[in-house]
Amino acid sequence: MSNDTRQDSNAVSLQEWQKVCTRFAKYYGKDNTDRWLEPCRFEKIMGNIAIINAPTRFIKQHIERDYQEKLQILWQEINTDIEKIRVTIGHSTRNLDSNMLNSDKPQTAQIIQLPLWPEATRGVPNSAFRGALFAAIDPRKRQALKRAVIADEQNLKIIFTGWQLDQSDRDVWEMALHMARQHPLGTDIYFSAHGFLKSLGRATGKSQHEWLKDALARLLGCGVEITHNGYTYGGSLLEFEREDETQRYKLSINPKMMKLYTAGWTQTDWQERQIIGNRKPLASWLHGYIASHAKLYPTKIETYYRLSGSANANMRSFKQKLLDALDHLKNLDLIKDFWLENNLVHIEKYPSKSQIKHLSKVKK
């Protein structure tokens, strides 16, 4: 084959890949396309196999686990000669022989790991921010729920069984996820209660040790059924064992939790979270909710009441608490401004760097 013919063939194949990405976006949305396919590079067609190159092992494993079969179908709709898709990582396909590419046997055991967000932030699935999984309630007023629907929005549904979780429970869960991000999911992670409490910015006395025991028990004992953006996770939020003599813990996160991150996740600033304070549950809930949106649209007070899981029986009282919480966030310079107009709450936020990038793409 001449160089000109080979270049023409590669150009046609690249156009096919671009069409596949466009069709993928119609099924899974632009956010998932930008997150998982845009970083990849089309390599070439080798026989009946289309080869793409992922920049990281994390992206490669995610595509292979959740999207490879659909990508094959989409490519076959464009080019019926394509029978398989292979995802490579970090190297060219020049050194891969045809036997390796045609082998359906896994080369290595699948490793599932959370994204490696920076130390100063916490990476949390958006589903934990956009409903009442961690409710804006006084912990003294928590209730036992049985398959209660605590979120039922357009792209999010959460069914919950167990003792209600509050914002302090969210702190514990976020810290557990933060520790787990450095290891394959399902791996045992060891820590001391004393060190864990210090990482949370809490005192380390007996009462705080008992509080941590209760929080971990709630996270272990609850049963959640979460469906977000087409992905579903069912199970507890973590698993742990405790050595009573040493007060050391062994903790693990279910690998299936990765589905919630696939549906969308957000990095929040841990220092901001701490300065809000433990006695401002609605402000803490709002901080996570606001962070999980690139752009906030005017929203009814009743919607915030429903989403936050507020136990306030009086809507007028909740309205005042909502405005007080937003005022608290504004005074801490965690939001630019807010105002109420025709029962709609307008919030002007500081978008993150990734959200600024996303918004600029939307405008284009």
C-alpha positions as CSV (number, residue, x, y, z in Angstrom):
1,M,0.0,0.0,0.0
2,S,1.4,3.4,-1.0
3,N,1.9,6.2,1.6
4,D,-0.9,8.3,0.0
5,T,-3.3,5.4,0.1
6,R,-2.4,4.6,3.8
7,Q,-2.9,8.3,4.7
8,D,-6.3,8.4,3.0
9,S,-7.4,5.3,4.8
10,N,-6.3,6.7,8.2
11,A,-8.2,9.9,7.5
12,V,-11.4,8.0,6.7
13,S,-11.0,5.9,9.9
14,L,-10.4,9.0,12.0
15,Q,-13.7,10.4,10.6
16,E,-15.4,7.2,11.6
17,W,-14.1,7.6,15.2
18,Q,-15.4,11.2,15.2
19,K,-18.8,10.0,14.1
20,V,-18.8,7.3,16.8
21,C,-18.1,10.0,19.4
22,T,-21.0,12.1,18.1
23,R,-23.4,9.1,18.3
24,F,-22.0,8.2,21.7
25,A,-22.9,11.7,23.0
26,K,-26.5,11.2,21.9
27,Y,-26.8,8.1,24.2
28,Y,-24.6,9.2,27.2
29,G,-24.5,13.0,27.0
30,K,-21.8,15.5,26.3
31,D,-20.4,15.4,29.9
32,N,-19.6,11.6,29.6
33,T,-18.2,12.0,26.1
34,D,-15.9,14.9,27.2
35,R,-14.8,12.9,30.3
36,W,-14.1,9.5,28.8
37,L,-13.7,9.7,25.0
38,E,-12.3,13.2,24.3
39,P,-9.0,12.4,26.1
40,C,-8.5,9.3,23.9
41,R,-6.7,9.2,20.6
42,F,-7.7,7.2,17.6
43,E,-4.7,4.9,16.6
44,K,-5.7,2.9,13.5
45,I,-7.7,0.1,12.0
46,M,-5.9,-3.2,12.1
47,G,-7.9,-5.8,10.1
48,N,-11.3,-5.8,11.6
49,I,-10.2,-4.2,14.9
50,A,-10.5,-0.5,15.7
51,I,-7.8,0.6,18.1
52,I,-7.9,3.7,20.3
53,N,-5.4,4.9,22.9
54,A,-6.4,6.1,26.4
55,P,-4.1,8.5,28.3
56,T,-4.4,6.7,31.6
57,R,-5.2,3.2,32.9
58,F,-8.2,4.6,34.8
59,I,-9.8,5.8,31.6
60,K,-8.9,2.6,29.7
61,Q,-10.5,0.4,32.4
62,H,-13.6,2.5,32.6
63,I,-14.2,2.4,28.8
64,E,-13.6,-1.4,28.7
65,R,-16.0,-1.9,31.7
66,D,-18.9,0.3,30.8
67,Y,-18.7,1.4,27.1
68,Q,-16.7,-1.0,25.0
69,E,-19.7,-3.1,23.8
70,K,-21.7,0.0,22.9
71,L,-18.8,1.6,21.1
72,Q,-18.4,-1.6,19.0
73,I,-22.1,-1.4,18.1
74,L,-21.9,2.3,17.1
75,W,-18.8,1.7,15.0
76,Q,-20.4,-1.2,13.2
77,E,-23.3,1.0,12.3
78,I,-20.8,3.2,10.4
79,N,-18.4,0.5,9.2
80,T,-19.8,-3.1,9.1
81,D,-16.2,-4.5,8.7
82,I,-15.4,-3.5,12.3
83,E,-15.9,-6.5,14.7
84,K,-14.0,-5.4,17.8
85,I,-12.6,-2.4,19.6
86,R,-9.3,-2.5,21.5
87,V,-8.2,0.1,24.0
88,T,-4.5,0.6,24.5
89,I,-2.7,2.8,27.0
90,G,0.4,4.8,27.0
91,H,2.1,3.3,23.9
92,S,1.7,3.0,20.2
93,T,0.2,-0.1,18.6
94,R,3.2,-0.6,16.4
95,N,4.6,-3.2,18.8
96,L,1.4,-5.1,19.2
97,D,1.1,-8.2,17.2
98,S,-2.2,-9.5,15.7
99,N,-2.4,-12.4,18.2
100,M,-2.5,-10.0,21.2
101,L,-5.1,-7.8,19.5
102,N,-7.4,-10.7,18.7
103,S,-7.1,-12.3,22.1
104,D,-10.3,-11.9,24.2
105,K,-8.5,-13.1,27.3
106,P,-7.8,-10.4,29.8
107,Q,-4.0,-9.6,30.0
108,T,-4.2,-8.6,33.7
109,A,-6.7,-8.6,36.5
110,Q,-9.1,-5.7,36.4
111,I,-8.2,-3.0,38.9
112,I,-10.9,-0.5,39.8
113,Q,-9.7,2.7,41.5
114,L,-11.2,6.1,42.3
115,P,-9.9,9.2,40.6
116,L,-6.8,10.6,42.4
117,W,-8.0,14.0,43.5
118,P,-5.7,16.4,45.4
119,E,-5.1,16.2,49.1
120,A,-6.8,19.5,49.8
121,T,-10.1,18.4,48.2
122,R,-12.6,15.6,48.6
123,G,-14.0,13.8,45.6
124,V,-17.7,12.9,46.0
125,P,-20.4,11.4,43.6
126,N,-22.9,14.1,42.6
127,S,-25.7,11.8,43.8
128,A,-24.6,12.4,47.4
129,F,-24.9,16.2,46.9
130,R,-28.2,16.5,45.0
131,G,-30.6,14.7,47.3
132,A,-31.1,13.8,50.9
133,L,-28.7,11.0,51.1
134,F,-26.9,13.1,53.7
135,A,-29.8,15.3,54.9
136,A,-29.7,18.8,56.3
137,I,-31.0,17.8,59.7
138,D,-30.3,18.1,63.4
139,P,-28.6,14.7,64.2
140,R,-30.8,14.5,67.3
141,K,-33.9,14.3,65.1
142,R,-32.8,11.5,62.7
143,Q,-35.3,8.9,61.9
144,A,-35.2,5.2,60.9
145,L,-36.4,4.8,57.3
146,K,-37.5,1.7,55.4
147,R,-37.1,1.9,51.6
148,A,-38.0,5.6,51.7
149,V,-37.6,7.6,48.5
150,I,-35.4,10.4,49.6
151,A,-34.7,11.8,46.0
152,D,-36.8,11.4,42.9
153,E,-35.6,13.9,40.3
154,Q,-35.3,13.8,36.5
155,N,-31.9,11.9,36.5
156,L,-31.6,10.8,40.2
157,K,-33.5,8.4,42.4
158,I,-32.5,7.3,45.9
159,I,-34.2,4.7,48.0
160,F,-32.9,4.5,51.5
161,T,-33.2,2.0,54.4
162,G,-31.6,2.6,57.8
163,W,-31.0,5.5,60.2
164,Q,-31.0,8.8,58.4
165,L,-27.5,10.1,57.6
166,D,-26.6,13.7,58.4
167,Q,-23.9,16.1,57.3
168,S,-21.4,14.8,59.9
169,D,-21.9,11.3,58.5
170,R,-21.0,12.8,55.1
171,D,-17.7,14.1,56.5
172,V,-16.9,10.5,57.7
173,W,-17.8,9.0,54.3
174,E,-15.9,11.6,52.4
175,M,-12.8,10.9,54.5
176,A,-13.2,7.2,53.9
177,L,-13.4,7.8,50.2
178,H,-10.4,10.1,50.4
179,M,-8.3,7.4,52.0
180,A,-9.6,4.7,49.6
181,R,-8.7,6.7,46.5
182,Q,-5.0,5.7,46.8
183,H,-5.9,1.9,46.7
184,P,-7.9,-0.4,44.4
185,L,-11.5,-0.5,45.5
186,G,-12.2,-3.4,47.8
187,T,-8.7,-3.2,49.3
188,D,-8.5,-3.2,53.1
189,I,-7.5,0.2,54.5
190,Y,-6.2,0.5,58.1
191,F,-6.4,3.5,60.3
192,S,-6.7,4.5,64.0
193,A,-9.7,6.3,65.4
194,H,-7.5,8.9,66.9
195,G,-5.9,9.7,63.5
196,F,-9.2,9.7,61.7
197,L,-10.7,12.1,64.1
198,K,-7.8,14.5,63.8
199,S,-8.1,14.4,60.0
200,L,-11.7,15.4,60.4
201,G,-10.6,18.4,62.6
202,R,-12.4,17.0,65.6
203,A,-11.4,16.4,69.2
204,T,-10.1,13.0,70.1
205,G,-11.8,12.4,73.5
206,K,-14.0,9.5,74.5
207,S,-17.2,11.1,73.3
208,Q,-15.8,11.7,69.9
209,H,-14.6,8.1,69.6
210,E,-18.1,7.0,70.4
211,W,-19.5,9.4,67.8
212,L,-17.2,7.9,65.2
213,K,-18.4,4.4,66.1
214,D,-22.0,5.5,65.6
215,A,-21.3,7.2,62.3
216,L,-19.4,4.2,60.9
217,A,-22.2,1.9,62.1
218,R,-24.8,4.0,60.3
219,L,-22.8,4.0,57.0
220,L,-22.3,0.3,57.3
221,G,-25.9,-0.5,58.3
222,C,-27.8,1.6,55.7
223,G,-29.0,0.2,52.4
224,V,-29.0,2.5,49.5
225,E,-30.5,2.1,46.0
226,I,-29.1,4.9,43.9
227,T,-29.8,5.5,40.2
228,H,-28.1,8.5,38.7
229,N,-27.7,9.3,35.0
230,G,-28.5,5.8,34.1
231,Y,-26.1,4.1,36.5
232,T,-27.3,2.1,39.6
233,Y,-25.6,1.2,42.8
234,G,-27.2,-0.9,45.5
235,G,-25.6,-1.7,48.9
236,S,-24.1,-0.1,52.0
237,L,-21.8,2.9,51.8
238,L,-18.8,1.2,53.3
239,E,-17.7,-1.9,55.3
240,F,-15.5,-1.9,58.3
241,E,-14.2,-4.0,61.3
242,R,-12.8,-2.6,64.6
243,E,-10.3,-4.0,67.0
244,D,-11.7,-2.9,70.4
245,E,-8.3,-3.2,72.2
246,T,-6.3,-1.0,69.8
247,Q,-9.2,1.0,68.4
248,R,-7.8,0.4,64.9
249,Y,-10.1,0.0,62.0
250,K,-10.1,-2.0,58.8
251,L,-12.3,-0.3,56.1
252,S,-13.1,-1.1,52.5
253,I,-15.3,0.5,49.7
254,N,-17.3,-1.7,47.4
255,P,-15.8,-1.6,43.8
256,K,-19.3,-1.2,42.4
257,M,-19.3,2.3,44.0
258,M,-17.4,3.4,40.9
259,K,-20.7,3.5,39.1
260,L,-21.7,6.6,41.1
261,Y,-18.4,8.3,40.0
262,T,-19.1,7.3,36.4
263,A,-22.5,9.1,36.7
264,G,-20.7,12.3,37.7
265,W,-18.6,13.5,40.6
266,T,-17.3,16.8,42.1
267,Q,-14.2,17.9,44.0
268,T,-15.0,20.1,47.0
269,D,-12.6,22.2,49.1
270,W,-12.1,20.5,52.4
271,Q,-11.0,23.7,54.2
272,E,-14.2,25.5,53.0
273,R,-16.2,22.6,54.3
274,Q,-14.6,22.9,57.8
275,I,-15.1,26.7,58.1
276,I,-18.8,26.3,57.6
277,G,-19.0,24.6,60.9
278,N,-20.7,21.4,62.3
279,R,-23.7,23.4,63.5
280,K,-24.8,24.7,60.1
281,P,-26.3,21.5,58.4
282,L,-28.3,23.4,55.8
283,A,-25.3,25.6,54.9
284,S,-23.1,22.4,54.6
285,W,-25.7,20.7,52.4
286,L,-26.0,23.8,50.2
287,H,-22.2,24.0,49.9
288,G,-22.1,20.5,48.3
289,Y,-25.2,21.0,46.2
290,I,-23.9,24.3,44.8
291,A,-20.4,22.8,44.1
292,S,-21.9,19.9,42.1
293,H,-23.5,22.3,39.5
294,A,-21.5,24.1,36.9
295,K,-24.4,26.6,36.6
296,L,-27.3,27.1,39.0
297,Y,-30.7,28.0,37.7
298,P,-33.3,29.9,39.7
299,T,-34.9,27.3,42.0
300,K,-38.1,27.2,44.1
301,I,-37.8,27.2,47.9
302,E,-40.0,24.1,48.0
303,T,-37.4,22.3,45.8
304,Y,-34.6,23.0,48.2
305,Y,-36.9,21.9,51.0
306,R,-37.5,18.6,49.3
307,L,-33.9,18.0,48.1
308,S,-32.3,18.8,51.4
309,G,-34.5,16.4,53.4
310,S,-35.3,19.1,55.9
311,A,-37.3,18.0,58.9
312,N,-38.7,21.5,59.3
313,A,-42.5,21.3,59.4
314,N,-43.1,25.0,58.7
315,M,-42.3,26.2,55.2
316,R,-42.0,29.8,56.3
317,S,-39.5,28.7,59.0
318,F,-37.5,26.7,56.4
319,K,-37.5,29.7,54.0
320,Q,-35.8,31.8,56.7
321,K,-33.3,29.1,57.5
322,L,-32.5,28.8,53.8
323,L,-31.8,32.5,53.5
324,D,-29.8,32.4,56.7
325,A,-27.7,29.5,55.4
326,L,-27.0,31.3,52.1
327,D,-26.1,34.5,54.0
328,H,-23.6,32.4,56.0
329,L,-22.0,31.1,52.8
330,K,-21.9,34.6,51.4
331,N,-20.3,36.0,54.5
332,L,-17.6,33.3,54.2
333,D,-17.1,34.3,50.6
334,L,-18.1,30.8,49.4
335,I,-20.8,32.2,47.0
336,K,-20.8,35.5,45.3
337,D,-24.3,36.5,45.9
338,F,-27.9,35.3,46.2
339,W,-31.4,36.9,46.1
340,L,-35.0,35.9,46.2
341,E,-37.4,36.8,43.4
342,N,-41.0,35.5,43.0
343,N,-40.3,32.6,45.3
344,L,-37.3,31.6,43.2
345,V,-33.8,31.5,44.8
346,H,-31.0,32.9,42.6
347,I,-27.5,31.9,43.6
348,E,-24.3,33.3,41.9
349,K,-21.4,30.9,42.6
350,Y,-17.7,30.8,42.0
351,P,-17.2,28.0,39.4
352,S,-14.3,25.7,39.6
353,K,-11.6,25.6,36.9
354,S,-13.1,22.4,35.4
355,Q,-16.6,24.0,35.5
356,I,-15.3,27.1,33.8
357,K,-13.9,24.9,31.0
358,H,-17.2,23.0,30.8
359,L,-19.2,26.2,30.5
360,S,-17.0,27.6,27.8
361,K,-17.6,24.4,25.8
362,V,-21.3,24.7,26.2
363,K,-21.3,28.3,24.9
364,K,-19.4,27.2,21.8
